[in-house]
């Protein structure tokens, strides 16, 4: 009976032991498979003390450090070395490094695995206290010393942190030299730390782990981005890594490095796109001042001043130090100055002096603000026509700020011109145009010279200078208009073919712009001069019918078009009828000045004459031109040269027609109207009157 009882006890004990083992084994298997909650549930059922290690390790794998501390606190005698290690690790991870240091001090671990782990943890504690030397000493004095690849790599990192770069590089090269005999992770880390392109390419090629591939790839990408020749290859590599794992460590920094590389290489459009891609992919990146600053610089280089200003304002708002904030405000001032908003720019600089007077930026712009005040004073004096005093102010700024000298020299030239010293002004502007390192000011000088030459009638030089300005500053608002004036100068020089070619180039480069339409107006007039009337009609019709064209230009286009039709009438009388309709349409439908109306009326009469409708022509010459002119002058209306010429021609034509019909009295009467008028032709009219009277038919 006793034997049976003992046997039963043994069986029960064995069964209980098997159940315990099964629960612990399941927990360990779940831990290996990453099933943290299952591992803890199974381990919690086990009475084996080893189950505690499974529980804390599962919490550690999830980063649940507070739960580790709570669990160990609730256990009795938690002095197993594994539990001591995890408790110290949780303390470090929760920022309680002093308690962790106390717990580990003098602690000896028996298990080699925990010796290594504890050594690294002690080193982490030392590093958290900014004591890299102590961290390295911990590793060197550990029971395993420098043995083992993991410890070797860790020690190399600590040597680098303590300033022993040579020792660290020696260790990394030793790992790299082992090639495939080194672990993938160690080879990658060594290659990254050495910054060797060849090693990184090898490392990337042998990577199996996604984590190692990203680590090597981003490091290689940064190296390639730093060199202009390999920038595109680096950008392609970084983009592929980011596309595959945008949330992985290094992705955002990699894309930021790419954006910075584009900026450094002067590829500003691509830089802007890259910075904006960062903000779209990681919205919180908008709060990174450095990235906003990069975007601002890229936009500023593209001349997009408003957008650049927004980026620099955002950079200021997200900056973390007064020095950074001051620097960003200065950049805002620089952008405003570049955009020509001098007053707003100066206000930004003054804000730095008031808000952050102790910063380096404030020290740097003190002189800028003072010189801007002098410059502003000069500009005010210039507006008041006090040119000599303004010139003195601009000279002072130029003498003290070499970067402002080209612009100040230009303003000084304008002061000389204002004082009537044209030759001195021209000499100075020519020097600026040919020698200035400031492209914008140099272009302004070229434009001034072009206008100056045009006003002097130096047509060839003027047209070349206008064309040069348009080439140097193609994005300037003045560039299209400069080509219009270049075409006009060519026309004035009677180089009608050049005028046509310039107008064509203008229309191609700035299609649909008001300036391109004004260029077509010049082109149409040049075509008329070359007797290419049918082409002229088509070109001028485009101007007359286009939207957004100035009414004066539309009127000119319609008049020139009618003139072209009239000229074509010599070969095809039908064109005279079209010209007549065109002139009448202009006379009736346009808001004309008295001079313009008189000139158009003369053309109507002349066209009627060409159509052999002489009686109508005579009526129109007399009523709409001769009589209309006399009545207008009697009422005090002033007439321009073209209207006076139309009046004289109409009167002479009437006199000729009356004389040919034997009506000398009427001819003399019309000529007498010319003699009594304020026109140059009055002398010729008097001679004609005397000739007719000598015939003896005059009563």
C-alpha positions in Angstrom: 0.0 0.0 0.0 2.8 2.3 0.9 4.6 1.5 -2.3 1.6 2.3 -4.3 1.2 5.6 -2.5 4.8 6.6 -3.2 4.5 5.7 -6.8 1.4 7.9 -7.1 3.3 10.8 -5.6 6.1 10.3 -8.0 3.7 10.3 -11.0 2.0 13.5 -9.8 5.3 15.2 -9.3 6.4 14.1 -12.8 3.2 15.4 -14.3 3.5 18.7 -12.5 7.1 19.0 -13.7 6.1 18.4 -17.3 3.3 21.0 -17.1 5.7 23.6 -15.8 8.3 22.8 -18.5 5.7 23.0 -21.2 4.5 26.4 -20.1 8.0 27.8 -19.9 9.0 26.3 -23.3 5.9 27.8 -24.9 6.7 31.2 -23.4 10.3 31.0 -24.7 9.1 30.0 -28.1 6.6 32.9 -28.2 9.4 35.2 -27.2 11.5 34.0 -30.1 8.5 34.6 -32.4 7.9 38.1 -31.2 4.5 37.2 -29.5 5.2 39.3 -26.5 1.8 39.1 -24.8 1.6 35.3 -25.3 5.1 34.9 -23.9 4.1 36.8 -20.8 0.9 35.0 -20.4 2.5 31.6 -20.5 5.4 32.6 -18.4 3.0 34.0 -15.8 1.6 30.5 -15.4 4.9 29.0 -14.7 6.4 28.6 -11.2 9.9 28.3 -12.6 12.0 31.4 -11.6 13.4 31.4 -15.2 9.9 32.6 -16.3 10.6 35.9 -14.8 13.4 36.5 -17.3 11.0 35.8 -20.2 8.6 38.4 -18.8 11.1 41.2 -18.4 12.7 40.4 -21.7 9.3 40.6 -23.5 8.7 44.0 -21.9 12.2 45.1 -23.0 11.5 44.0 -26.6 8.5 46.3 -26.6 10.3 49.1 -24.9 8.0 49.0 -21.9 10.5 50.1 -19.3 8.1 51.2 -16.6 6.4 47.8 -16.7 9.8 46.1 -16.2 10.4 48.2 -13.0 6.8 47.5 -11.7 7.1 43.7 -12.3 10.5 43.4 -10.6 9.4 45.5 -7.7 6.6 43.1 -7.1 8.8 40.0 -7.0 10.6 38.7 -3.9 14.3 38.4 -3.9 14.8 39.8 -7.5 18.6 39.4 -7.2 19.1 37.1 -10.2 21.7 38.7 -12.4 19.4 38.7 -15.4 16.8 40.6 -13.4 19.4 43.0 -12.1 20.5 43.7 -15.7 17.0 44.4 -17.0 16.2 46.6 -14.0 19.3 48.7 -14.6 18.5 48.8 -18.3 14.9 50.1 -17.5 16.3 52.7 -15.2 18.7 54.0 -17.9 15.9 54.0 -20.5 13.6 56.0 -18.1 16.4 58.6 -17.4 17.3 57.3 -13.9 21.0 56.8 -14.8 22.2 57.6 -11.2 20.1 54.7 -9.8 21.3 52.4 -12.6 24.9 53.3 -11.9 24.4 52.5 -8.2 22.8 49.2 -9.0 25.6 48.1 -11.3 28.5 49.4 -9.2 30.6 46.5 -8.1 28.2 44.0 -9.5 29.8 40.9 -11.0 27.9 38.8 -13.6 28.6 35.2 -14.2 26.9 34.5 -17.5 29.2 35.7 -20.3 26.2 37.1 -22.3 25.2 39.3 -19.4 28.8 40.3 -18.8 28.8 41.8 -22.3 25.4 43.3 -21.9 26.2 44.8 -18.5 29.5 46.2 -19.8 27.8 48.0 -22.6 25.1 49.3 -20.2 27.8 50.6 -17.8 29.4 52.4 -20.8 26.0 53.9 -21.7 25.7 55.2 -18.2 29.1 56.8 -18.4 28.3 58.3 -21.9 25.0 59.7 -20.5 27.2 61.6 -18.0 29.3 63.0 -20.9 32.2 60.9 -19.8 33.4 59.0 -22.9 36.8 58.3 -21.3 35.1 56.5 -18.4 32.9 54.6 -20.9 36.0 53.4 -22.8 37.7 52.4 -19.5 34.6 50.3 -18.6 35.0 48.3 -21.9 38.7 47.9 -21.6 38.5 46.7 -18.0 35.7 44.3 -18.6 36.5 40.5 -18.1 36.3 40.0 -21.9 38.4 43.1 -22.6 38.4 44.0 -26.3 37.5 40.5 -27.5 34.6 39.8 -29.6 33.5 41.7 -32.7 30.6 43.3 -31.0 32.8 44.6 -28.2 35.4 45.6 -30.7 33.0 47.8 -32.6 31.5 49.3 -29.4 35.0 50.2 -28.2 35.9 51.8 -31.5 32.8 54.0 -31.2 33.9 55.0 -27.7 37.4 55.8 -28.9 36.0 58.1 -31.6 33.9 59.8 -28.9 36.9 60.3 -26.7 38.9 61.9 -29.5 41.0 58.9 -30.4 40.0 59.0 -34.0 43.2 57.2 -35.1 42.5 54.3 -32.7 38.9 54.1 -33.8 39.8 54.1 -37.5 42.3 51.3 -36.9 39.6 49.2 -35.3 37.2 49.9 -38.1 39.8 49.1 -40.8 40.6 45.9 -39.1 36.9 44.9 -39.3 36.6 46.1 -43.0 39.8 44.1 -43.9 38.1 40.9 -42.8 35.7 41.4 -45.6 33.1 38.6 -45.7 34.6 37.1 -42.5 33.2 40.1 -40.7 29.5 40.2 -39.9 27.2 42.2 -42.2 26.4 44.7 -39.5 30.0 45.2 -38.4 31.2 45.6 -42.0 28.5 48.2 -42.7 29.1 50.2 -39.5 32.9 50.2 -40.1 32.4 51.3 -43.7 30.0 54.1 -42.6 32.3 55.4 -40.0 35.3 55.3 -42.3 33.3 57.2 -45.0 35.0 55.2 -47.7 33.1 55.2 -51.0 34.5 51.9 -52.2 33.8 50.1 -48.9 30.3 51.5 -48.8 29.6 50.3 -52.3 30.9 46.8 -51.3 28.8 47.0 -48.1 25.7 47.9 -49.9 26.2 45.1 -52.4 26.5 42.4 -49.7 23.6 43.7 -47.5 20.8 41.2 -46.9 19.2 43.0 -43.9 17.0 45.9 -44.8 18.3 47.9 -41.8 21.9 47.4 -42.9 21.0 48.2 -46.5 19.5 51.6 -45.4 22.4 52.4 -43.2 25.0 51.8 -45.9 22.8 53.3 -48.6 22.2 56.6 -46.9 25.9 56.9 -46.0 26.9 56.2 -49.6 24.2 58.6 -50.8 25.5 61.4 -48.7 29.0 60.9 -50.1 27.8 60.9 -53.7 25.7 64.0 -53.1 28.7 65.9 -51.9 30.4 65.7 -55.4 28.9 67.4 -58.4 29.9 64.5 -60.7 28.0 61.9 -58.6 25.2 64.2 -57.3 22.6 62.6 -59.6 23.6 59.1 -58.7 23.4 60.0 -55.0 20.0 61.6 -55.4 18.8 58.5 -57.3 20.0 56.2 -54.5 18.5 58.3 -51.7 15.2 58.5 -53.5 15.0 54.8 -53.9 15.7 54.3 -50.1 13.1 56.9 -49.1 10.5 55.4 -51.5 11.0 51.9 -50.1 10.9 53.0 -46.4 9.9 56.6 -45.9 9.4 56.1 -42.1 12.7 54.3 -41.5 15.5 56.1 -39.7 17.6 58.2 -42.0 15.0 58.7 -44.7 14.2 62.3 -43.9 17.8 63.2 -43.3 18.7 61.6 -46.6 16.2 63.7 -48.5 17.3 66.8 -46.6 20.9 66.1 -47.6 19.8 65.8 -51.2 18.0 69.1 -51.1 21.1 70.7 -49.5 23.3 69.3 -52.2 21.1 70.7 -55.0 21.2 74.1 -53.3 25.0 73.9 -52.9 25.3 72.9 -56.6 23.2 75.9 -57.7 20.4 73.7 -58.9 17.8 75.8 -57.2 14.7 74.6 -58.9 15.5 71.0 -57.9 16.4 72.1 -54.4 13.0 73.8 -54.0 11.2 70.7 -55.2 13.2 68.5 -52.8 12.5 70.7 -49.7 8.8 70.8 -50.5 8.8 67.1 -51.0 10.2 66.8 -47.4 7.4 69.0 -46.0 4.8 67.0 -47.9 6.1 63.6 -46.8 6.9 64.6 -43.2 4.6 67.6 -42.3 6.4 68.0 -38.9 9.5 68.9 -40.9 7.9 72.3 -41.6 8.9 73.1 -38.0 12.6 72.5 -38.7 14.2 75.9 -39.1 17.2 74.7 -41.0 15.0 73.1 -43.8 12.9 76.3 -44.0 16.1 78.3 -44.3 17.3 76.0 -47.2 14.0 76.5 -49.0 14.2 80.2 -48.5 17.7 80.4 -50.0 16.7 78.3 -53.0 13.6 80.5 -53.7 15.6 83.7 -53.3 18.2 82.5 -55.8 15.3 81.9 -58.3 14.1 85.5 -57.7 10.9 84.3 -56.0 11.1 86.9 -53.3 7.7 86.6 -51.8 7.9 82.9 -51.4 11.5 83.1 -50.1 10.3 85.7 -47.5 7.6 83.3 -46.3 10.2 80.5 -45.8 12.6 82.7 -43.9 9.7 84.0 -41.7 8.8 80.3 -40.9 12.5 79.6 -40.2 12.5 82.5 -37.7 9.4 81.2 -36.0 10.8 77.7 -35.6 14.3 78.7 -34.6 15.4 77.7 -31.1 18.0 80.4 -30.3 18.2 84.2 -30.5 21.2 83.9 -32.8 19.2 81.8 -35.2 16.2 84.1 -35.1 18.4 87.2 -35.7 20.0 85.5 -38.7 16.7 84.6 -40.2 15.4 88.2 -39.8 18.5 89.5 -41.5 17.8 87.1 -44.4 14.3 88.5 -44.6 15.8 91.9 -44.9 18.2 90.7 -47.6 15.3 89.3 -49.7 13.3 92.5 -49.4 16.3 94.5 -50.4 16.8 92.2 -53.5 13.1 92.8 -54.3 13.7 96.5 -54.3 11.7 97.0 -51.1 14.3 99.1 -49.4 12.2 100.5 -46.6 10.8 97.1 -45.5 14.3 95.7 -45.7 15.7 98.4 -43.4 12.8 97.8 -41.0 13.8 94.1 -40.7 17.4 95.1 -40.0 16.4 97.6 -37.3 14.2 94.9 -35.7 17.4 92.7 -35.2 19.2 95.6 -33.5 16.3 96.2 -31.2 15.3 92.5 -30.4 18.7 90.8 -30.5 21.4 93.5 -30.0 23.9 91.0 -28.5 23.9 88.6 -31.5 26.6 88.4 -34.2 24.0 89.3 -36.8 23.2 92.5 -35.0 26.9 93.4 -35.0 27.2 92.6 -38.7 24.3 94.8 -39.8 25.0 97.9 -37.7 27.1 99.4 -40.4 24.6 98.2 -43.0 21.8 100.1 -41.3 23.9 103.2 -40.9 24.9 103.2 -44.5 21.3 102.5 -45.6 20.3 105.7 -43.7 22.9 107.6 -45.6 21.7 106.1 -48.9 18.1 106.9 -48.1 19.1 110.5 -47.3 20.8 110.6 -50.7 17.7 109.3 -52.5 15.6 111.9 -50.7 18.0 114.6 -51.8 17.8 113.3 -55.3 14.0 113.5 -55.3 14.3 117.1 -54.2 16.6 117.8 -57.2 19.5 118.5 -54.8 21.8 116.4 -57.0 25.2 117.6 -55.7 24.3 116.7 -52.1 22.8 113.4 -53.2 26.0 112.6 -55.1 28.1 113.2 -52.0 25.9 110.7 -50.0 26.1 108.0 -52.6 29.9 108.4 -52.8 30.2 107.9 -49.0 28.2 104.7 -49.2 30.3 103.4 -52.1 33.5 104.2 -50.2 32.5 102.2 -47.1 30.7 99.3 -48.6 32.3 97.6 -51.6 29.3 95.4 -52.2 27.1 98.5 -52.8 29.6 100.4 -54.9 28.3 99.5 -58.4 24.8 100.6 -57.4 26.0 103.8 -55.8 28.2 104.6 -58.8 25.1 104.3 -61.0 23.2 106.7 -58.7 26.1 109.1 -58.8 25.9 109.0 -62.6 22.2 109.9 -62.4 23.2 112.8 -60.1 25.7 114.0 -62.7 23.1 113.8 -65.4 20.7 115.8 -63.2 23.3 118.5 -62.9 23.6 118.8 -66.6 27.0 117.1 -66.7 25.9 114.7 -69.5 29.4 113.7 -70.7 30.6 112.9 -67.2 27.5 110.9 -66.5 27.8 109.0 -69.8 31.5 108.1 -69.1 30.7 106.8 -65.7 27.7 104.8 -66.9 29.8 103.3 -69.7 32.4 102.2 -67.1 29.7 100.6 -65.0 28.3 98.8 -68.0 31.6 97.3 -69.0 33.3 96.8 -65.6 30.7 96.2 -63.0 30.7 92.9 -61.3 27.1 93.5 -60.3 25.0 92.0 -63.1 21.8 93.8 -62.2 23.5 97.2 -62.0 25.5 96.6 -65.2 22.2 95.8 -67.0 20.7 99.0 -65.7 23.6 100.9 -67.1 23.2 99.3 -70.5 19.5 100.2 -70.5 20.3 103.8 -69.6 22.9 104.1 -72.4 20.4 102.6 -74.8 17.8 105.3 -74.0 20.4 108.0 -74.0 21.6 107.0 -77.5 18.1 106.8 -78.8 17.3 110.3 -77.5 20.5 111.6 -79.3 19.5 109.9 -82.5 22.4 107.4 -82.4 20.1 104.7 -83.8 22.7 101.9 -84.4 24.2 102.1 -81.0 20.8 102.4 -79.4 19.3 99.3 -81.1 22.4 97.2 -80.2 22.3 98.3 -76.5 18.6 97.7 -76.2 19.1 94.2 -77.6 22.1 93.6 -75.3 20.0 94.6 -72.3 17.2 92.2 -73.3 19.8 89.4 -73.6 21.4 90.1 -70.3 18.2 90.4 -68.4 15.6 88.3 -70.2 13.4 87.9 -67.1 13.3 91.6 -66.4 9.9 93.4 -66.9 11.8 95.9 -69.1 13.3 93.3 -71.4 10.3 93.0 -73.8 10.0 96.8 -74.0 13.7 97.0 -74.7 13.3 94.9 -77.8 10.4 97.1 -78.9 12.8 100.1 -78.7 15.5 98.1 -80.5 13.1 97.6 -83.4 12.1 101.3 -83.4 15.7 102.3 -83.5 16.3 100.0 -86.5 13.3 101.5 -88.2 14.6 105.0 -87.5 17.9 104.0 -89.1 15.9 102.8 -92.1 17.1 99.3 -91.5 13.6 97.9 -92.0 14.6 94.3 -92.3 16.4 94.4 -88.9 13.3 96.0 -87.4 11.2 93.2 -88.7 13.6 90.5 -87.4 13.7 92.1 -83.9 9.9 92.3 -83.7 9.7 88.6 -84.8 12.2 87.6 -82.1 10.2 89.6 -79.5 7.0 87.9 -80.5 8.6 84.4 -80.2 10.2 85.1 -76.8 7.3 86.9 -75.2 4.2 85.7 -77.0 1.0 87.5 -76.2 2.7 90.2 -74.2 1.7 93.9 -74.7 5.3 94.6 -75.8 5.2 91.9 -78.4 2.1 93.5 -79.9 3.8 96.9 -80.0 6.7 95.2 -81.7 4.3 93.9 -84.4 3.1 97.5 -84.9 6.7 98.4 -85.7 7.0 95.4 -87.9 3.9 96.3 -89.8 5.2 99.8 -90.4 8.5 98.4 -91.6 6.7 96.0 -94.0 4.9 99.0 -95.5 8.3 100.8 -96.0 9.5 97.6 -97.9 6.3 97.6 -100.0 5.3 94.3 -98.5 1.7 95.6 -98.0 -0.2 92.3 -97.9 2.0 91.0 -95.1 1.7 94.4 -93.3 -2.1 94.2 -93.4 -2.1 90.8 -91.7 0.3 91.8 -89.0 -1.5 95.1 -88.2 -4.8 93.4 -88.1 -3.5 91.1 -85.3 -2.6 94.2 -83.3 -5.9 95.9 -84.0 -8.0 92.9 -82.9 -5.9 91.7 -79.9 -7.1 92.1 -76.3 -5.2 94.2 -73.9 -3.7 96.5 -76.5 -3.5 100.2 -75.7 -6.2 102.2 -77.6 -3.5 104.5 -79.1 -1.7 101.4 -80.5 -4.9 100.0 -81.9 -5.6 103.2 -83.7 -2.1 103.3 -85.1 -2.5 99.7 -86.3 -5.8 100.5 -88.0 -4.4 103.6 -89.7 -1.3 101.8 -90.9 -3.4 98.9 -92.1 -5.6 101.3 -94.1 -2.5 103.0 -95.5 -1.3 99.6 -96.6 -4.6 98.9 -98.4 -4.4 102.3 -100.0 -0.9 101.6 -101.3 -2.0 98.2 -102.7 -4.7 100.1 -104.7 -2.2 101.1 -107.3 -2.2 97.5 -108.5 -5.7 96.5 -107.5 -8.4 99.3 -107.4 -10.5 97.0 -105.2 -8.1 97.8 -102.4 -9.0 101.5 -102.7 -12.5 100.6 -101.7 -11.3 98.6 -98.8 -9.0 101.4 -97.7 -12.0 103.9 -97.9 -14.1 101.7 -95.7 -11.2 101.3 -93.3 -10.6 105.1 -93.1 -14.3 105.8 -92.7 -14.5 103.2 -90.0 -11.7 104.8 -88.1 -13.1 108.3 -88.5 -16.5 107.3 -87.3 -15.7 104.7 -84.7 -12.6 105.9 -82.9 -12.2 108.6 -80.2 -9.9 110.8 -82.3 -8.3 114.1 -81.4 -9.1 117.1 -83.7 -5.7 116.7 -85.4 -6.2 112.9 -86.0 -9.7 113.4 -87.3 -8.5 116.0 -89.8 -5.7 113.7 -91.0 -8.1 110.8 -91.5 -10.5 113.0 -93.3 -7.8 114.0 -95.8 -7.1 110.3 -96.4 -10.8 109.6 -97.0 -10.9 112.4 -99.6 -7.7 111.2 -101.3 -9.0 107.7 -101.5 -12.3 109.0 -103.1 -10.1 110.7 -105.6 -8.3 107.5 -106.4 -11.7 105.8 -106.9 -12.3 108.6 -109.5 -15.2 109.9 -107.4 -13.8 113.5 -107.8 -16.9 115.4 -106.9 -17.2 113.6 -103.6 -13.5 114.1 -103.1 -13.7 117.8 -103.7 -16.6 118.1 -101.1 -14.6 116.2 -98.6 -11.4 118.1 -99.2 -13.2 121.3 -98.6 -15.7 120.5 -95.9 -13.9 117.9 -93.8 -10.4 119.3 -94.2 -10.0 122.9 -95.3 -13.1 124.3 -93.7 -12.8 122.0 -90.6 -9.2 123.2 -90.0 -10.2 126.9 -90.3 -13.1 126.5 -87.9 -11.0 124.6 -85.4 -8.3 127.3 -85.4 -10.9 130.0 -85.1 -12.1 128.3 -81.9 -8.5 128.1 -80.5 -8.0 124.4 -81.2 -4.3 123.5 -81.7 -3.3 121.3 -84.6 -0.2 119.1 -84.9 2.2 119.1 -87.9 0.5 116.3 -89.6 -2.9 118.0 -89.5 -1.4 121.3 -90.8 0.2 119.3 -93.6 -3.2 117.7 -94.4 -4.9 121.1 -94.5 -2.2 122.5 -96.9 -2.3 119.4 -99.2 -6.1 119.5 -99.4 -6.1 123.2 -100.2 -3.5 122.8 -102.9 -5.4 119.8 -104.4 -8.6 121.9 -104.5 -6.8 124.8 -106.1 -5.4 122.6 -108.8 -8.8 121.0 -109.5 -10.6 124.4 -109.6 -7.9 125.8 -111.9 -8.1 122.8 -114.2 -11.8 123.4 -114.5 -11.3 127.1 -115.4 -12.5 128.3 -112.0 -9.5 130.4 -111.2 -11.4 132.6 -108.8 -12.3 129.6 -106.6 -8.6 128.4 -106.8 -7.3 131.8 -105.6 -9.9 131.9 -102.8 -8.8 128.5 -101.5 -5.1 129.5 -101.7 -5.9 132.6 -99.8 -7.2 130.5 -97.0 -3.8 128.9 -96.8 -2.0 132.3 -96.9 -4.1 133.5 -94.0 -3.4 130.4 -91.9 -0.5 129.5 -89.6 1.1 126.9 -91.8 4.5 126.7 -93.5 2.9 126.2 -96.9 1.5 129.8 -96.8 4.5 131.1 -98.8 4.0 128.5 -101.5 0.3 129.4 -101.6 1.0 133.1 -102.2 3.3 132.2 -105.1 0.5 130.1 -106.7 -2.0 132.9 -106.2 0.3 135.4 -108.0 0.9 132.9 -110.9 -2.9 132.4 -111.4 -3.6 136.1 -111.3 -0.9 136.8 -114.0 -2.9 134.6 -116.4 -5.5 137.4 -116.6 -8.5 135.1 -116.1 -8.9 136.1 -112.5 -11.8 138.6 -111.8 
